[in-house]
Amino acid sequence: MSRSSIRLVCFDVGGVLSKLRTVWDDCARAAGLDGVPPALRGKTITDLPFFDAYQAGDLTDQEFLVRFADLLETDTETALAVHQAILVGPYEGTEELVDELNAAGVATGCLSNTNEPHWRVMHEGVLLPQIPKLRFPAASHTMRLHKPDPAIYRAYEAWTGCAGPQILFFEDGPKNVEGARACGWDAVLIDPHADPAAQMRRALIERGVLS
């Protein structure tokens, strides 16, 4: 694929640009708790039955926090602290990669299944300094759509003016990669445990986006 065919490099956030805590026990301990109740012990964030609905914008922040606090057997303020502990910080080299793409005149963006409290943190640019540098940042809860629904990819295309193989997409979720590929995107599966920045740089060089 030639450089001229790629007009936009789009990133997922969690597992691609940002390290995540994916187990609720770990999130709780990072928030200063001893652990979680039996109902959440050993469970990952995707095991929460209403988490996808929250990230699709179908639940308000308060509705989510009330339900989550009930499972945690705590108050909503503590539940928010546990939820916010999901985000850890940037993978090494990802901010530099975004800077390099921007300097080369390549449009950058993100398409993330996320929610308002996390989105606010992302846009503050302190924990994740890459996000404010992106030209086309998009989130599931504001679009009221959720990957891998084809509609979210089409909505992103309509917003950015780019489509199909013009978009190079880095994503750590296999189903989300499949969804993007079904829409014609050049989607690359990233292993969050094996230096995401290096994986993305290799893909960018292979496609002639970076040298």
Residue, then its C-alpha position, 0 to 999 in steps of 0.5 A: m500500500s502506498r503512502s498516498s492511499i493512506r490519509l488517516v492513521c486512527f488509533d484505539v486508545g486502551g491497549v494501543l496508546s494507553k496501558l489499562r488495568t483490566v481486572w477489577d481487583d487491580c483497579a480497586r487496589a490502585a484506588g486504595l481498596d483492599g479488593v472487591p466483593p466476591a461478585l467482582r473477584g477475578k472479573t475483568i472490565t468487560d465482564l461487567p454486564f452493563f459496561d458496553a451499554y454505558q460506553a455506548g451512551d445508553l446509561t448516564d454517568q450517575e446510572f452507571l456509578v449507582r449500579f457499579a457502586d452496588l456491585l462494589e458495595t460502596d458509594t458512588e465516589t469510591a466507585l468512580a475512583v475504581h473506574q478511573a483506575i482503569l487508565v494507567g498511562p501511555y505506552e512508551g513511544t506512542e506520544e513520539l509516534v503521534d508527533e512524528l505522524n503529525a510532523a509528516g503531515v499525516a492526519t491522526g485520530c482515535l476511535s475508542n469505546t469509552n465513556e465521559p469520565h475517561w474521555r475527560v481525563m484523556h483530553e486533559g493531556v496529563l495522563l495521556p498526552q497523545i490524545p489532545k494531539l490527535r486531529f480526529p478524536a472520537a468516542s463511542h459514548t458521544m457517537r452513541l455507537h459501539k465498536p464493532d457495530p459497522a455504523i460507528y466506522r461509517a460515522y467516523e468516515a463521514w466525519t473525517g472525510c476518509a474511507g476504506p483503505q484510506i484509514l490505517f487503524f490500530e486496535d487491540g480487540p480482534k472483533n473490532v479489527e474484524g469490524a473495521r476490515a469489513c468496512g474496508w479499513d486497513a486494520v492492524l491487530i495490536d498485542p498490548h503486551a508486546d510493545p505497541a509502539a514498535q508494532m505500529r511503527r513496523a506497520l507504518i513503515e511497511r505501508g510507506v507512511l513513515s520511513 
